[in-house]
Amino acid sequence: MIEDCVRRLVLCINRIDGKYYDLARENSAGENEVAVLCTLADGGVHSQKSICEEWLIPKTTINTVVHKMLGEGLVKVTNHSGKEKMLALTDEGKTYADRTLAGMRAAELSAMQKTLERFSPQFIDAMEAFAQYFIDYKEEKNGNR
């Protein structure tokens, strides 16, 4: 039973990830560009390091995406926090993010609304717990916890 649950969950995660990939491609954006846009679209400032850690994308990849977006005038460096450059969207970047992420956001909101109508919001707590237990497993196995 547990193995079946794991398989179903992994397949769901893969299907969701695939849909994010499709939605990025529909807007002529790469997955990594969408990750940067999703992060910066909250209106805050973020470092490349924080984007890498949040999305589990290598720093060199994010650096390439950010440099491209800087060159296109979509992203600006707002200040430095130690060695880290703090990034934000420009006005043009905000418009681009809104347009690029609109379909994805509509799909997310529709899916979440239907899910919350059927299930408790605790399903998110359960997903977060599963993710943390999964991450912690190797640490515990290696005696690091």
Backbone as CSV, one residue per row, in Angstrom:
resi,resn,N_x,N_y,N_z,CA_x,CA_y,CA_z,C_x,C_y,C_z
1,MET,0.812,-1.197,0.000,0.000,0.000,0.000,0.860,1.268,0.000
2,ILE,1.885,1.295,0.851,2.731,2.486,0.912,3.450,2.691,-0.411
3,GLU,3.936,1.593,-1.005,4.631,1.715,-2.287,3.711,2.290,-3.364
4,ASP,2.445,1.876,-3.349,1.470,2.393,-4.310,1.247,3.894,-4.085
5,CYS,1.169,4.301,-2.829,0.992,5.728,-2.518,2.185,6.546,-3.008
6,VAL,3.382,6.017,-2.783,4.586,6.715,-3.247,4.561,6.848,-4.766
7,ARG,4.251,5.761,-5.442,4.205,5.791,-6.918,3.181,6.808,-7.411
8,ARG,1.996,6.808,-6.838,0.950,7.753,-7.247,1.402,9.190,-7.013
9,LEU,2.024,9.439,-5.862,2.493,10.783,-5.548,3.577,11.232,-6.525
10,VAL,4.553,10.369,-6.786,5.635,10.708,-7.710,5.086,10.974,-9.107
11,LEU,4.138,10.163,-9.549,3.535,10.389,-10.866,2.790,11.730,-10.908
12,CYS,2.098,12.070,-9.833,1.416,13.375,-9.767,2.417,14.519,-9.841
13,ILE,3.490,14.396,-9.092,4.521,15.443,-9.105,5.102,15.578,-10.508
14,ASN,5.359,14.466,-11.163,5.897,14.510,-12.529,4.914,15.150,-13.496
15,ARG,3.634,14.844,-13.353,2.619,15.442,-14.231,2.533,16.949,-14.008
16,ILE,2.580,17.374,-12.750,2.548,18.806,-12.442,3.784,19.486,-13.023
17,ASP,4.942,18.893,-12.812,6.185,19.460,-13.342,6.131,19.558,-14.860
18,GLY,5.592,18.539,-15.497,5.454,18.556,-16.955,4.532,19.664,-17.435
19,LYS,3.461,19.911,-16.697,2.533,20.988,-17.077,3.203,22.343,-16.917
20,TYR,4.006,22.532,-15.864,4.754,23.781,-15.715,5.705,23.974,-16.896
21,TYR,6.343,22.903,-17.319,7.231,22.969,-18.479,6.445,23.387,-19.725
22,ASP,5.285,22.758,-19.937,4.443,23.093,-21.094,4.003,24.562,-21.059
23,LEU,3.576,25.026,-19.888,3.114,26.407,-19.767,4.249,27.396,-20.013
24,ALA,5.451,27.061,-19.581,6.603,27.924,-19.849,6.859,27.984,-21.352
25,ARG,6.843,26.836,-21.994,7.099,26.780,-23.435,6.033,27.524,-24.245
26,GLU,4.790,27.465,-23.800,3.708,28.170,-24.492,3.956,29.675,-24.513
27,ASN,4.719,30.158,-23.551,5.023,31.583,-23.461,6.449,31.893,-23.904
28,SER,7.057,30.962,-24.634,8.422,31.133,-25.150,9.417,31.448,-24.046
29,ALA,9.201,30.882,-22.887,10.118,31.056,-21.768,10.642,29.690,-21.360
30,GLY,11.847,29.669,-20.859,12.390,28.426,-20.335,11.940,28.209,-18.902
31,GLU,12.043,26.969,-18.447,11.648,26.648,-17.075,12.409,27.480,-16.052
32,ASN,13.689,27.678,-16.296,14.506,28.415,-15.336,14.153,29.901,-15.331
33,GLU,13.815,30.435,-16.489,13.358,31.823,-16.550,12.046,31.976,-15.786
34,VAL,11.164,31.001,-15.926,9.893,31.040,-15.194,10.149,30.990,-13.696
35,ALA,11.126,30.190,-13.261,11.453,30.125,-11.831,11.900,31.493,-11.320
36,VAL,12.747,32.175,-12.084,13.199,33.512,-11.682,12.016,34.475,-11.660
37,LEU,11.185,34.435,-12.692,10.018,35.316,-12.743,9.065,35.053,-11.582
38,CYS,8.800,33.791,-11.286,7.899,33.452,-10.174,8.430,34.003,-8.857
39,THR,9.717,33.903,-8.672,10.313,34.399,-7.432,10.227,35.912,-7.356
40,LEU,10.656,36.589,-8.406,10.721,38.052,-8.385,9.352,38.706,-8.520
41,ALA,8.362,37.960,-9.034,7.029,38.530,-9.235,6.309,38.837,-7.930
42,ASP,6.872,38.409,-6.818,6.232,38.726,-5.535,6.466,40.178,-5.136
43,GLY,7.257,40.900,-5.940,7.501,42.315,-5.676,8.656,42.570,-4.737
44,GLY,9.223,41.518,-4.185,10.347,41.679,-3.268,11.676,41.645,-3.999
45,VAL,12.728,41.695,-3.219,14.074,41.548,-3.763,14.626,40.207,-3.290
46,HIS,15.359,39.568,-4.169,15.886,38.235,-3.889,17.308,38.133,-4.427
47,SER,18.108,37.327,-3.787,19.458,37.062,-4.288,19.413,35.862,-5.232
48,GLN,20.434,35.759,-6.070,20.529,34.586,-6.924,20.615,33.331,-6.066
49,LYS,21.346,33.425,-4.967,21.502,32.276,-4.077,20.152,31.806,-3.542
50,SER,19.301,32.748,-3.123,17.994,32.352,-2.585,17.117,31.712,-3.667
51,ILE,17.232,32.207,-4.898,16.469,31.609,-6.002,16.954,30.176,-6.245
52,CYS,18.271,29.997,-6.241,18.846,28.659,-6.425,18.358,27.696,-5.355
53,GLU,18.381,28.144,-4.114,17.985,27.282,-3.004,16.489,26.971,-3.044
54,GLU,15.682,27.959,-3.394,14.232,27.761,-3.425,13.818,26.801,-4.531
55,TRP,14.448,26.937,-5.694,14.032,26.162,-6.862,14.930,24.971,-7.165
56,LEU,16.011,24.802,-6.383,16.957,23.702,-6.587,17.548,23.713,-7.996
57,ILE,17.946,24.898,-8.417,18.549,25.086,-9.735,19.997,25.520,-9.503
58,PRO,20.955,24.962,-10.254,22.356,25.332,-10.054,22.588,26.839,-10.207
59,LYS,23.535,27.347,-9.426,23.828,28.781,-9.436,24.273,29.260,-10.823
60,THR,25.046,28.447,-11.530,25.493,28.854,-12.866,24.307,29.020,-13.817
61,THR,23.320,28.166,-13.676,22.130,28.259,-14.527,21.359,29.534,-14.221
62,ILE,21.123,29.795,-12.938,20.404,31.013,-12.558,21.205,32.238,-12.970
63,ASN,22.515,32.186,-12.818,23.366,33.313,-13.217,23.197,33.614,-14.705
64,THR,23.160,32.592,-15.522,22.964,32.775,-16.967,21.611,33.413,-17.260
65,VAL,20.562,32.912,-16.615,19.212,33.452,-16.812,19.149,34.907,-16.361
66,VAL,19.712,35.198,-15.204,19.679,36.559,-14.669,20.444,37.517,-15.580
67,HIS,21.608,37.111,-16.064,22.362,37.995,-16.964,21.592,38.281,-18.249
68,LYS,20.913,37.264,-18.782,20.078,37.462,-19.968,18.963,38.464,-19.655
69,MET,18.306,38.291,-18.511,17.195,39.158,-18.140,17.671,40.578,-17.808
70,LEU,18.871,40.700,-17.252,19.455,42.032,-17.026,19.656,42.733,-18.366
71,GLY,20.200,41.998,-19.331,20.446,42.553,-20.662,19.178,42.955,-21.382
72,GLU,18.089,42.274,-21.091,16.802,42.585,-21.721,16.038,43.663,-20.960
73,GLY,16.586,44.118,-19.845,15.931,45.162,-19.059,14.760,44.669,-18.224
74,LEU,14.717,43.372,-17.958,13.613,42.804,-17.187,13.916,42.757,-15.693
75,VAL,15.189,42.708,-15.362,15.644,42.576,-13.979,16.657,43.676,-13.703
76,LYS,16.678,44.125,-12.448,17.670,45.117,-12.034,18.300,44.672,-10.722
77,VAL,19.529,45.143,-10.504,20.208,44.925,-9.233,19.805,46.086,-8.345
78,THR,19.209,45.778,-7.200,18.717,46.842,-6.323,19.759,47.276,-5.304
79,ASN,20.543,46.333,-4.816,21.621,46.618,-3.869,22.424,45.351,-3.669
80,HIS,23.363,45.417,-2.786,24.170,44.245,-2.469,23.992,43.904,-0.992
81,SER,23.904,42.643,-0.711,23.834,42.169,0.665,25.057,41.278,0.863
82,GLY,26.116,41.872,1.357,27.377,41.145,1.428,27.892,40.921,0.023
83,LYS,28.166,39.672,-0.324,28.629,39.349,-1.672,27.479,39.170,-2.650
84,GLU,26.273,39.069,-2.136,25.114,38.778,-2.979,24.480,40.027,-3.569
85,LYS,24.209,39.976,-4.871,23.433,41.022,-5.528,21.958,40.745,-5.264
86,MET,21.239,41.775,-4.906,19.810,41.636,-4.678,19.090,42.066,-5.946
87,LEU,18.175,41.228,-6.406,17.513,41.421,-7.694,16.037,41.735,-7.528
88,ALA,15.508,42.498,-8.468,14.076,42.794,-8.527,13.694,42.964,-9.986
89,LEU,12.410,42.866,-10.263,11.920,43.111,-11.618,11.866,44.607,-11.880
90,THR,12.164,44.994,-13.104,11.939,46.366,-13.547,10.454,46.500,-13.872
91,ASP,10.001,47.698,-14.189,8.607,47.858,-14.603,8.320,47.014,-15.838
92,GLU,9.256,47.020,-16.778,9.102,46.190,-17.982,9.083,44.712,-17.605
93,GLY,9.908,44.351,-16.630,9.954,42.972,-16.150,8.651,42.554,-15.492
94,LYS,8.026,43.479,-14.746,6.737,43.178,-14.111,5.672,42.907,-15.165
95,THR,5.653,43.724,-16.212,4.696,43.527,-17.301,4.941,42.189,-17.983
96,TYR,6.213,41.901,-18.253,6.593,40.634,-18.884,6.203,39.453,-17.992
97,ALA,6.469,39.556,-16.695,6.136,38.472,-15.765,4.628,38.251,-15.719
98,ASP,3.870,39.334,-15.636,2.411,39.209,-15.609,1.901,38.482,-16.846
99,ARG,2.420,38.863,-18.004,1.988,38.252,-19.261,2.455,36.790,-19.346
100,THR,3.699,36.543,-18.978,4.271,35.205,-19.099,3.660,34.225,-18.109
101,LEU,3.358,34.709,-16.915,2.868,33.820,-15.862,1.348,33.733,-15.790
102,ALA,0.638,34.530,-16.587,-0.828,34.602,-16.481,-1.499,33.245,-16.652
103,GLY,-1.156,32.505,-17.673,-1.770,31.198,-17.913,-1.461,30.212,-16.808
104,MET,-0.230,30.231,-16.350,0.178,29.338,-15.279,-0.567,29.678,-13.989
105,ARG,-0.657,30.956,-13.680,-1.358,31.376,-12.463,-2.832,31.013,-12.524
106,ALA,-3.448,31.191,-13.678,-4.862,30.837,-13.830,-5.056,29.340,-13.601
107,ALA,-4.162,28.530,-14.163,-4.250,27.080,-13.977,-4.031,26.713,-12.511
108,GLU,-3.054,27.340,-11.873,-2.781,27.074,-10.453,-3.989,27.423,-9.583
109,LEU,-4.538,28.611,-9.795,-5.661,29.053,-8.975,-6.891,28.178,-9.177
110,SER,-7.162,27.801,-10.417,-8.299,26.930,-10.699,-8.109,25.570,-10.024
111,ALA,-6.916,25.000,-10.192,-6.637,23.692,-9.594,-6.707,23.758,-8.074
112,MET,-6.161,24.827,-7.490,-6.179,24.947,-6.033,-7.601,25.139,-5.513
113,GLN,-8.383,25.963,-6.199,-9.766,26.182,-5.762,-10.537,24.871,-5.755
114,LYS,-10.423,24.106,-6.828,-11.137,22.823,-6.905,-10.619,21.840,-5.857
115,THR,-9.317,21.854,-5.630,-8.733,20.954,-4.638,-9.206,21.314,-3.236
116,LEU,-9.219,22.610,-2.925,-9.649,23.041,-1.588,-11.138,22.801,-1.362
117,GLU,-11.920,22.837,-2.431,-13.346,22.522,-2.306,-13.548,21.052,-1.957
118,ARG,-12.642,20.216,-2.416,-12.773,18.771,-2.210,-12.002,18.265,-0.985
119,PHE,-10.875,18.889,-0.707,-10.008,18.436,0.382,-9.706,19.591,1.333
120,SER,-9.245,19.262,2.480,-8.841,20.249,3.479,-7.543,20.932,3.039
121,PRO,-7.362,22.193,3.424,-6.074,22.846,3.162,-4.907,22.112,3.829
122,GLN,-5.216,21.184,4.723,-4.152,20.417,5.369,-3.383,19.544,4.381
123,PHE,-3.924,19.341,3.175,-3.176,18.541,2.211,-1.846,19.212,1.891
124,ILE,-1.783,20.537,1.983,-0.526,21.257,1.753,0.442,20.966,2.894
125,ASP,-0.070,20.966,4.120,0.767,20.604,5.269,1.330,19.195,5.087
126,ALA,0.493,18.292,4.600,0.929,16.916,4.378,2.017,16.850,3.306
127,MET,1.863,17.602,2.238,2.885,17.626,1.178,4.197,18.198,1.706
128,GLU,4.105,19.281,2.485,5.314,19.865,3.069,5.996,18.880,4.011
129,ALA,5.200,18.164,4.800,5.770,17.171,5.707,6.448,16.051,4.924
130,PHE,5.783,15.545,3.883,6.383,14.493,3.064,7.709,14.962,2.479
131,ALA,7.723,16.179,1.930,8.953,16.719,1.339,10.069,16.776,2.379
132,GLN,9.749,17.251,3.580,10.782,17.356,4.615,11.257,15.987,5.082
133,TYR,10.327,15.039,5.264,10.723,13.686,5.656,11.612,13.053,4.588
134,PHE,11.270,13.293,3.338,12.051,12.752,2.224,13.460,13.337,2.234
135,ILE,13.555,14.639,2.446,14.853,15.318,2.500,15.651,14.858,3.719
136,ASP,14.965,14.721,4.841,15.637,14.352,6.094,16.144,12.915,6.093
137,TYR,15.573,12.053,5.282,15.910,10.638,5.316,17.404,10.400,5.170
138,LYS,18.016,11.024,4.182,19.452,10.797,3.945,20.279,11.320,5.113
139,GLU,19.882,12.470,5.639,20.597,13.033,6.785,20.522,12.082,7.982
140,GLU,19.332,11.557,8.227,19.148,10.643,9.353,19.927,9.355,9.128
141,LYS,19.896,8.860,7.893,20.594,7.612,7.561,22.100,7.777,7.722
142,ASN,22.606,8.967,7.397,24.042,9.229,7.514,24.438,9.655,8.922
143,GLY,23.469,9.686,9.835,23.768,10.046,11.210,24.024,11.530,11.411
144,ASN,23.554,12.361,10.487,23.770,13.803,10.595,22.651,14.492,11.357
145,ARG,21.699,13.746,11.833,20.595,14.350,12.609,20.375,13.592,13.869
